[in-house]
Amino acid sequence: MTAIHDMTAADLLAAYKTKKLSPVEAIDGVIARIEAWEPRLKALYAPDFGTARKHARESEKRWAAGKPVGSLDGVPITIKENIPTKGVPVPLGTAATDLVPAAADAPAAARVREAGAILLAKTTMPDYGMLSSGRSSFHPLTRNPWNLAWNPGGSSAGAGAAAAAGYGPLHLGTDIGGSVRLPACWNGIFTLKPSLGRVPVDPPYFGRAIGPMTRTVADAALLMAELSKPDWRDHTSLPVSDIDWSAGPLDPKGLKIGLHLDAGSGLPVDPEVKAAVEAAARLFEKAGAHIAPVAPFLPPEMLHLQDLFWRVRSWVDFSALSHAKQHSVLPFIADWCRGGADVSGTTVIKGIANYMAMRAATVKATQPFDYVLSPVSPVPTYPAEWETPTNDVTRPLEHISFTLPYNMSEQPAASINCAYTRDGKPVGLQIAGHRFNDIGVMRLSRWFETARGPQKKWPDPPN
């Protein structure tokens, strides 16, 4: 029998229905797994196992009566710490934040609780979510369960590590330039960065999205059915859509699929990553898809302007802090923020215009195709103690040239594991679609999930 911590949400729900397993047993099994991993992994913030066990007992009674409260009743979940949950402070990954309990659940947290999911803990992130790393001035260093010397990526660092380590089947992360896809890539899990507005965010911002982080596409679909319900607090929230998130795999036969192997900027694609993505593309081609190259469309100047725009935005917040609080921010992030101090108004306006230019370039490049395949990251994961794959504050975005464009264009993009490097590092395949075609991306990911072949056994805690 599959160990409880390795069971999918779909497996757990089926077991609850047939009374082969109770929510109490499931929560206890996952907590035991967490207790074996967490002293070394450090993926969690504000765990509350006592309340989780209380809610599990309540769920057990509902299932015994045949009256589950919702589609996720009794399923354990973690939520990234920058998605507010009532009563829990939101440090934003930095020691500079005053720890004030959140007044209410954010939309995504509210939806999963209404569906009966049981919150075990929040998950870690780096300072202000502006690193693809497990480094933080507030949280302990979060590591990658495949190898504790490796980085889990970020900014949804704890969520990615928790999913791979077996901290339950469901996890929520956020993404403004790759922050669910990069940790999904480097931890070998699945995620969807949805179309802007598909999952309500409070407050919304250019490119900001909330996405499910799971081991399987089916579990992500269970989450999307709840997360995609509109919420008035997000003024970009899409209207109710009749989407069958449980729809089966999409046959690639006859689809025109782009293969994007040169972003046009950033780090060069590692040979093993390139070979893995090309091998994945051949599976689509063998199944009848028409594969054609996608030309580079993110030049270095666009990436540079995005970096400057984010630096200025962060400098505004950083400069408002007291000197003592500024000194408590992770030094890498503090130095990065200072890079926005003397940027001219003209350059800021160029940075805002760059948002629309990147959006237009992405749509133009991808419009001829039904879907586009690419690496998620040009490189595999890197040392746990580094802030970015370059570890250079003057080149902080060199690894997001494949992910960033889809935040700006508001198009859905998934990360799904497609291979492992010779030393065992997971490699993520990005599958992107047209704006609002989230279900198509999910269904094509579901097809690849079966076509890619057996995956490695999920990592176990060190002895």
FIDREN-363990 format. One line per 3 residues: number of its first residue (from 1); their letters; for each residue x, y, z of C-alpha. Coordinates in Angstrom, 3 decimals. Layout:
% residues N
NUM> A> X Y Z | ...
END
This chain:
% residues 463
1> MTA> 0.000 0.000 0.000 | 1.196 3.536 -0.805 | 2.494 5.341 2.284
4> IHD> 0.077 8.001 3.507 | 2.540 10.832 2.860 | 2.901 9.668 -0.756
7> MTA> -0.836 9.485 -1.430 | -2.314 12.025 -3.826 | -5.274 14.160 -2.836
10> ADL> -7.404 12.049 -5.177 | -6.182 8.896 -3.413 | -6.985 10.320 0.017
13> LAA> -10.478 11.419 -0.989 | -11.228 7.986 -2.454 | -9.962 6.323 0.730
16> YKT> -12.097 8.598 2.903 | -15.168 7.768 0.827 | -14.648 4.009 1.152
19> KKL> -13.589 4.367 4.815 | -10.253 2.670 4.130 | -8.569 5.699 5.703
22> SPV> -9.737 8.555 7.891 | -8.645 12.205 7.792 | -7.198 11.745 11.288
25> EAI> -4.946 8.933 10.057 | -3.962 10.976 7.021 | -3.041 14.076 9.019
28> DGV> -1.092 11.990 11.538 | 0.777 10.229 8.712 | 1.759 13.474 7.022
31> IAR> 2.787 15.097 10.310 | 5.034 12.109 11.027 | 6.678 12.632 7.626
34> IEA> 7.155 16.331 8.351 | 8.722 15.592 11.721 | 11.221 13.258 10.030
37> WEP> 12.191 15.847 7.382 | 11.725 19.298 8.857 | 14.761 19.512 11.184
40> RLK> 16.942 19.401 8.046 | 14.646 20.731 5.309 | 13.224 23.863 7.018
43> ALY> 10.319 24.294 4.609 | 7.652 25.435 7.085 | 6.582 28.589 8.867
46> APD> 3.956 28.743 11.637 | 2.991 25.056 11.731 | -0.138 24.403 13.770
49> FGT> -0.526 20.655 14.066 | -2.856 20.878 17.050 | -5.473 22.809 15.092
52> ARK> -4.910 20.557 12.069 | -5.649 17.475 14.183 | -8.787 19.144 15.571
55> HAR> -10.025 19.858 12.056 | -9.162 16.296 11.026 | -11.410 14.924 13.783
58> ESE> -14.238 17.163 12.565 | -13.674 16.006 8.987 | -13.662 12.371 10.104
61> KRW> -17.139 12.835 11.580 | -18.425 14.391 8.354 | -17.062 11.548 6.228
64> AAG> -18.520 8.985 8.648 | -21.911 10.622 8.113 | -21.381 10.724 4.350
67> KPV> -21.511 14.525 4.363 | -18.128 16.019 3.370 | -18.194 19.811 3.485
70> GSL> -16.479 20.263 0.123 | -14.304 18.779 -2.576 | -11.124 18.816 -0.449
73> DGV> -12.560 17.789 2.919 | -9.825 16.373 5.125 | -6.960 16.805 2.649
76> PIT> -3.799 18.358 4.145 | -2.466 21.546 2.549 | 0.287 24.107 3.053
79> IKE> 0.088 27.742 1.955 | 2.975 30.084 1.138 | 3.445 32.611 3.911
82> NIP> 2.735 35.690 1.736 | -0.826 34.417 1.133 | -2.503 35.712 4.306
85> TKG> -4.347 33.346 6.615 | -6.361 34.833 9.433 | -4.450 35.231 12.684
88> VPV> -1.000 34.418 11.291 | 1.591 37.186 10.716 | 2.889 37.651 7.166
91> PLG> 6.646 38.334 7.387 | 7.202 38.297 3.596 | 10.380 36.339 4.193
94> TAA> 12.196 39.235 5.844 | 13.195 40.079 9.398 | 12.284 43.711 8.640
97> TDL> 8.529 43.043 8.788 | 6.458 43.805 11.870 | 4.686 40.581 12.827
100> VPA> 1.032 41.605 12.843 | -1.568 38.810 12.614 | -3.469 38.835 9.320
103> AAD> -7.020 40.144 9.705 | -8.566 37.709 7.208 | -7.864 34.856 4.822
106> APA> -6.745 35.883 1.344 | -9.022 34.658 -1.461 | -6.988 31.512 -2.215
109> AAR> -6.763 30.563 1.465 | -10.483 31.150 1.922 | -11.403 28.967 -1.062
112> VRE> -9.406 25.936 0.049 | -10.672 26.189 3.618 | -14.264 26.426 2.383
115> AGA> -13.610 23.226 0.406 | -12.537 21.483 3.620 | -8.758 21.354 3.145
118> ILL> -6.820 21.208 6.423 | -4.034 23.766 6.778 | -0.939 22.223 8.344
121> AKT> 1.415 25.187 8.077 | 2.575 28.107 5.980 | 5.708 27.664 3.837
124> TMP> 8.890 29.691 3.594 | 10.023 32.301 1.081 | 13.024 34.629 0.629
127> DYG> 12.947 38.341 1.482 | 10.003 39.999 -0.283 | 9.802 37.035 -2.660
130> MLS> 12.529 38.542 -4.815 | 14.895 35.563 -5.005 | 14.743 32.145 -6.672
133> SGR> 16.202 30.668 -3.529 | 15.572 29.317 -0.050 | 17.626 32.140 1.504
136> SSF> 15.844 34.470 3.914 | 16.652 36.878 6.731 | 13.583 35.652 8.660
139> HPL> 13.286 31.930 7.920 | 16.040 29.329 8.333 | 17.695 28.227 5.097
142> TRN> 15.282 26.020 3.157 | 16.921 23.138 1.309 | 16.072 20.789 -1.547
145> PWN> 14.925 17.295 -0.444 | 16.596 15.617 -3.434 | 19.924 16.700 -1.937
148> LAW> 20.215 18.982 1.085 | 23.223 20.693 -0.515 | 20.989 21.921 -3.359
151> NPG> 18.745 24.956 -3.602 | 14.943 24.426 -3.694 | 14.481 27.561 -5.799
154> GSS> 11.951 30.228 -5.049 | 10.357 32.329 -4.189 | 7.909 29.520 -3.325
157> AGA> 10.858 27.718 -1.761 | 9.134 25.949 1.108 | 6.173 24.915 -1.033
160> GAA> 8.378 23.267 -3.652 | 10.478 21.461 -1.070 | 7.408 20.388 0.920
163> AAA> 5.689 18.902 -2.120 | 8.713 16.816 -3.083 | 9.348 15.726 0.511
166> GYG> 5.803 14.452 1.090 | 4.363 17.156 3.348 | 0.926 16.240 2.020
169> PLH> -0.354 16.458 -1.562 | -1.479 20.088 -1.866 | 0.540 23.308 -1.700
172> LGT> -0.035 26.910 -2.798 | 2.648 29.254 -4.103 | 2.896 32.630 -5.822
175> DIG> 4.636 33.652 -9.037 | 5.597 37.049 -10.475 | 8.534 35.992 -12.655
178> GSV> 8.809 32.235 -12.172 | 8.276 31.733 -8.447 | 6.092 28.628 -8.669
181> RLP> 7.670 27.241 -11.851 | 11.324 27.482 -10.772 | 10.902 25.575 -7.475
184> ACW> 8.638 23.113 -9.311 | 11.414 22.628 -11.872 | 14.177 22.157 -9.309
187> NGI> 12.095 19.904 -7.015 | 10.638 17.734 -9.778 | 6.964 18.546 -9.116
190> FTL> 4.085 20.008 -11.155 | 2.717 23.533 -11.093 | 0.561 25.890 -13.123
193> KPS> 1.163 29.636 -13.315 | -2.391 30.535 -14.368 | -3.630 33.347 -16.584
196> LGR> -3.795 36.653 -14.735 | -7.121 36.853 -12.906 | -7.838 33.125 -13.084
199> VPV> -6.964 32.775 -9.388 | -7.884 35.899 -7.398 | -4.961 37.642 -5.679
202> DPP> -5.242 40.314 -2.988 | -3.726 42.719 -3.819 | -3.236 42.087 -7.555
205> YFG> -0.130 43.392 -9.317 | 1.531 43.248 -12.746 | 2.120 39.570 -13.482
208> RAI> 1.397 38.276 -9.985 | -0.309 34.876 -9.834 | -1.123 32.133 -7.328
211> GPM> -0.705 28.553 -8.454 | -1.097 24.968 -7.208 | 2.109 23.053 -6.464
214> TRT> 1.577 19.292 -6.435 | 3.146 15.997 -7.455 | 0.456 15.278 -10.055
217> VAD> -1.557 17.238 -12.605 | -4.785 15.713 -11.265 | -4.154 17.143 -7.802
220> AAL> -3.431 20.566 -9.299 | -6.767 20.290 -11.132 | -8.569 19.606 -7.836
223> LMA> -7.053 22.790 -6.447 | -7.790 24.871 -9.546 | -11.479 23.991 -9.337
226> ELS> -11.568 25.831 -6.008 | -8.910 28.508 -6.531 | -10.463 29.775 -9.767
229> KPD> -13.685 30.924 -8.106 | -13.919 34.743 -8.464 | -13.390 37.101 -5.534
232> WRD> -14.315 40.809 -5.493 | -11.077 41.687 -3.682 | -9.160 41.131 -6.930
235> HTS> -10.324 43.744 -9.443 | -8.653 41.707 -12.224 | -10.511 38.535 -11.239
238> LPV> -12.039 36.727 -14.205 | -15.767 35.964 -14.254 | -17.089 32.519 -13.481
241> SDI> -16.077 30.088 -16.221 | -17.518 26.675 -16.936 | -14.190 24.833 -16.910
244> DWS> -13.984 21.083 -16.377 | -10.687 21.001 -14.511 | -10.923 17.199 -14.292
247> AGP> -10.852 16.826 -18.096 | -8.564 14.084 -19.375 | -5.322 14.307 -21.368
250> LDP> -5.173 16.344 -24.564 | -3.957 14.261 -27.517 | -1.142 16.243 -29.191
253> KGL> -1.946 14.835 -32.641 | -2.304 17.670 -35.123 | -1.279 20.403 -32.680
256> KIG> 1.268 23.000 -33.765 | 3.756 23.200 -30.929 | 6.633 25.659 -30.690
259> LHL> 10.013 24.627 -29.322 | 11.720 27.561 -27.604 | 15.356 26.819 -26.744
262> DAG> 16.951 30.282 -26.905 | 15.297 32.946 -24.753 | 17.364 35.759 -26.251
265> SGL> 18.862 36.796 -22.907 | 20.038 35.408 -19.608 | 22.171 32.367 -18.917
268> PVD> 22.911 29.963 -21.769 | 20.908 26.759 -21.642 | 22.826 23.950 -19.973
271> PEV> 23.465 21.073 -22.439 | 21.691 18.524 -20.224 | 18.655 20.808 -19.883
274> KAA> 18.553 21.377 -23.635 | 18.799 17.655 -24.356 | 15.977 16.904 -21.885
277> VEA> 13.611 19.460 -23.423 | 14.430 18.256 -26.949 | 13.721 14.677 -25.886
280> AAR> 10.368 15.785 -24.464 | 9.539 17.566 -27.730 | 10.232 14.357 -29.637
283> LFE> 7.561 12.594 -27.573 | 5.017 15.192 -28.712 | 6.239 14.865 -32.288
286> KAG> 6.015 11.070 -32.171 | 2.404 11.455 -31.024 | 1.581 13.514 -34.120
289> AHI> 2.274 17.105 -33.085 | 3.945 19.466 -35.541 | 7.054 20.893 -33.849
292> APV> 8.581 24.174 -35.073 | 11.232 26.443 -33.539 | 10.336 29.631 -31.680
295> APF> 12.771 32.496 -32.281 | 14.272 34.356 -29.288 | 12.012 37.218 -28.185
298> LPP> 13.351 38.556 -24.848 | 16.435 40.687 -25.625 | 18.881 41.663 -22.842
301> EML> 17.577 45.235 -22.723 | 14.076 44.023 -21.849 | 15.442 41.866 -19.038
304> HLQ> 17.583 44.769 -17.796 | 14.644 47.192 -17.740 | 12.550 44.678 -15.803
307> DLF> 15.346 44.378 -13.255 | 15.515 48.181 -12.895 | 11.750 48.519 -12.566
310> WRV> 11.604 45.927 -9.780 | 14.622 47.522 -8.062 | 12.907 50.919 -8.023
313> RSW> 9.649 49.423 -6.779 | 11.535 47.648 -3.982 | 13.709 50.695 -3.205
316> VDF> 10.567 52.714 -2.481 | 9.613 50.198 0.218 | 13.164 49.599 1.461
319> SAL> 13.993 53.305 1.804 | 10.917 53.810 4.006 | 12.324 51.385 6.594
322> SHA> 14.288 52.565 9.615 | 18.043 52.098 9.396 | 17.797 49.268 11.919
325> KQH> 15.226 47.456 9.812 | 17.217 48.046 6.638 | 20.137 46.295 8.283
328> SVL> 17.927 43.292 9.068 | 17.098 42.676 5.392 | 19.106 39.958 3.629
331> PFI> 22.271 41.788 2.417 | 21.849 40.560 -1.177 | 18.316 41.990 -1.320
334> ADW> 19.365 45.219 0.409 | 22.118 45.755 -2.177 | 19.679 44.914 -4.969
337> CRG> 17.151 47.466 -3.650 | 19.833 50.171 -3.473 | 20.351 49.659 -7.197
340> GAD> 17.002 51.405 -7.662 | 17.842 54.481 -5.585 | 19.175 56.734 -8.343
343> VSG> 17.185 55.519 -11.344 | 15.770 58.444 -13.294 | 12.078 59.060 -13.838
346> TTV> 12.654 58.621 -17.550 | 14.044 55.135 -16.972 | 11.145 54.254 -14.669
349> IKG> 8.693 55.219 -17.426 | 10.700 53.065 -19.841 | 10.429 50.224 -17.335
352> IAN> 6.645 50.548 -17.214 | 6.473 50.676 -21.015 | 8.712 47.601 -21.064
355> YMA> 5.911 45.641 -19.368 | 3.666 46.219 -22.369 | 6.510 45.674 -24.842
358> MRA> 7.347 42.313 -23.279 | 3.703 41.366 -23.314 | 3.412 42.230 -27.018
361> ATV> 6.633 40.390 -27.894 | 5.531 37.242 -26.065 | 2.104 37.161 -27.688
364> KAT> 3.569 37.810 -31.141 | 6.152 35.030 -30.785 | 3.717 32.443 -29.413
367> QPF> 0.558 33.290 -31.398 | 1.380 30.993 -34.367 | 1.423 27.951 -32.060
370> DYV> -1.188 26.086 -30.063 | 1.334 25.588 -27.267 | 5.017 26.312 -26.651
373> LSP> 7.594 24.033 -24.993 | 10.755 25.382 -23.379 | 13.037 24.895 -20.401
376> VSP> 11.678 26.349 -17.181 | 15.195 27.283 -16.120 | 18.240 27.355 -18.375
379> VPT> 20.235 25.631 -15.628 | 19.689 22.910 -13.012 | 19.551 23.778 -9.326
382> YPA> 22.584 25.226 -7.585 | 24.133 25.428 -4.069 | 21.625 25.894 -1.252
385> EWE> 23.520 28.841 0.227 | 23.430 30.929 -2.966 | 20.801 33.593 -3.617
388> TPT> 20.560 33.014 -7.384 | 22.182 30.728 -9.967 | 24.693 33.510 -10.731
391> NDV> 25.059 34.508 -7.062 | 25.712 37.997 -8.434 | 23.550 40.978 -7.434
394> TRP> 24.398 42.709 -10.725 | 22.895 39.766 -12.675 | 19.925 38.668 -10.556
397> LEH> 17.431 37.741 -13.293 | 19.627 35.733 -15.653 | 17.697 32.522 -14.940
400> ISF> 14.109 33.771 -15.554 | 14.164 34.642 -19.265 | 11.959 31.635 -20.094
403> TLP> 9.448 32.181 -17.269 | 9.145 35.976 -16.931 | 7.529 36.653 -20.342
406> YNM> 4.417 34.641 -19.456 | 3.839 36.708 -16.309 | 3.906 39.878 -18.387
409> SEQ> 1.746 38.428 -21.184 | -0.685 36.922 -18.640 | -0.554 33.542 -20.416
412> PAA> -0.774 30.232 -18.531 | 2.440 28.241 -18.196 | 3.116 24.980 -16.378
415> SIN> 6.259 23.268 -15.137 | 6.412 19.480 -15.245 | 9.415 17.261 -14.645
418> CAY> 10.868 15.824 -17.849 | 14.248 14.358 -16.855 | 17.091 14.321 -14.356
421> TRD> 20.697 15.391 -14.877 | 23.527 12.901 -14.498 | 23.871 13.926 -10.851
424> GKP> 20.131 13.561 -10.202 | 18.888 17.141 -10.432 | 15.299 17.424 -11.752
427> VGL> 14.749 19.247 -15.065 | 11.485 21.074 -15.697 | 9.643 21.342 -19.023
430> QIA> 7.579 24.511 -19.420 | 4.303 24.146 -21.337 | 2.719 27.503 -22.195
433> GHR> -0.573 28.281 -23.897 | -2.646 31.207 -25.105 | -4.171 33.589 -22.595
436> FND> -7.104 32.028 -20.690 | -6.391 28.521 -22.079 | -5.375 27.248 -18.641
439> IGV> -7.327 24.046 -19.109 | -5.516 23.302 -22.375 | -2.145 23.659 -20.652
442> MRL> -3.346 21.386 -17.856 | -4.661 18.753 -20.256 | -1.490 18.764 -22.374
445> SRW> 0.562 18.463 -19.185 | -1.608 15.510 -18.229 | -0.776 13.844 -21.532
448> FET> 2.949 14.395 -21.043 | 2.716 13.085 -17.479 | 1.789 9.671 -18.884
451> ARG> 4.061 9.853 -21.940 | 7.265 10.786 -20.103 | 7.698 7.371 -18.495
454> PQK> 8.535 6.340 -14.916 | 9.923 8.924 -12.534 | 12.446 8.488 -9.759
457> KWP> 11.207 7.525 -6.321 | 10.499 10.600 -4.222 | 13.329 11.427 -1.782
460> DPP> 13.330 10.104 1.788 | 14.560 11.909 4.915 | 18.240 11.425 5.715
463> N> 18.990 8.912 8.442
END
